[in-house]
């Protein structure tokens, strides 16, 4: 695997020489950009973290010596880490086998016309794999943008703002396979293998969990935890390790059995001090499901820990190199259309019209059109499905259980500042704030959003239930107060330091389903009891819960069910045609 990969934050406005310093220990891979053969000044542009890793005094990281006239400065430029070796993991191979089963399946004598509502990752995945199997999906999206929960929009200045801050983990085998199948692996910008937490007790400082590359799983994760002495004491680490033993020994069966307990209740039951929850798992709970540990099902945490600790690269993170609709969703659309499928925007479902026997007759759209098919899929969020659910179906146990699945509100905040913030990293950061979940300086982490002179912070505002109806200005004011704690030397709530150039606030009143205790039995399989009707979405039954990976896997499972039901659906289509001919 090549060790030299694309620049994630660079000023590409002029021709320069590049000296590679990748052999420098266990530090972020960097290169020096030389504006002159004379190295008379230092002007490091990627923050104190880069300077520390290189052994450069942090004062030099930003101030540098006075330049001689006509001499360009030496700049440190962050570069992406190489893609981790995921292909030989059991989960990746399992995902690859499922993908190949569609391509290698017998070609249908008459392709099924499958109508799919919702062009988020679940709907796109369903359509993609149905097309791979030789069928003709028609994907309907209510809005004028692809992506669902990964949607993004361009403002009048040409800047993008997104529905959420999306991180692609090594422990997402179906997502990783999807990138490979589309030939867009190079669009993931991998970061160093670390988890970085803000320190509320030490404003402006961070605590790190660094996973050494030389150790296999779970030793690399254990080492990362043991080496961090800023967040947990040794007695707390020991109690936490003992508390986790049943999950390690009991495996998946034990994990699933913990669905009835919240994170806080489980921790107390295992004798783990509350401070462990407060120091680590408040941040993790908000990052995973946008709610606090007293609400989140412990099953969700254990699933994440299982993936992160059992797979060497499971917790390694990557950012997409640009906006999700163009950089991820459009390649899927192009693939679907190249195989004869269709994708239609501005096609909102108004009603699911039924036949006399209770099966789906067609989807009626708000624009007056009606779409008929051999099979139908709802790949929308569960809350939209519940609104459009036909009355005839509401008492069917399969659908009635959906009542407990409710989307959680979340707010995504983007703030453009008038300067480059110094206390940021080329990475995801856990804020450990009472109002904020995670954030990133997208002007560093993402190629398309890169800026040499200004920072753009993208932040997840959660829990958001009490804020979703508040004004954007209220949300920005609250965010700035929290940022003043994270960047005390650079940001003040009154903007007397860094000033806001502009901001965007994206509210999602119902996002991923709220993973509270007792939800697991309510998650439906992708094949419904109504012949010819299927579901896809991260709330449906699959082992990755509410995530991009869960959405993609649900789409594969949905497509698999339809392919398996081909004979039944084809025969049903023939009956429908015969009945229409006798009228």
Protein Blocks (a to p, Z undefined) as FASTA:
>chain_A
ZZbdcdfbdcfkbccddddfklgcjbdddddddfbfbdfbccdfebjklmmmnopafklm
mnopaddehiacddddddddddddfklpmklmmmmmmmmmmmmpccdfbacddddehjaf
klmmmmmmmmmnopacddddfblcehijmgccddfkopacdfbdcdddfklmklmmmmmm
nopmmmpccdddddddddfklghiacdddddfkbccfklmmmmmmmpmklpcfklmmmmm
mmmmmmmmnmmmlmmmmmmpcfklmmmmnopafklmmmmmmmmmmmmnopafklpcfklm
mmmmmmmmmpmklmpccddfbdfklmmmmmmmmmmmmnopacdehiacfbdcddfkopaf
bdcdfkopacddfbdcdfbdfklmmmmpcfklmmgmklmmmmmpccddddddddddfbdc
fkbccddddfkpakbcbdcdfklmpmklgcfkbccdddddddfklmmmpcfklmmmmmmm
mmmmmmmmlpcfklpmcccfbdcddddfblcddddehklmmpccfbdfbehiacedjkbg
cfkljafklmmmmmmmmmmmmmmmmmmmmmmmmmmmmmmmmZZ
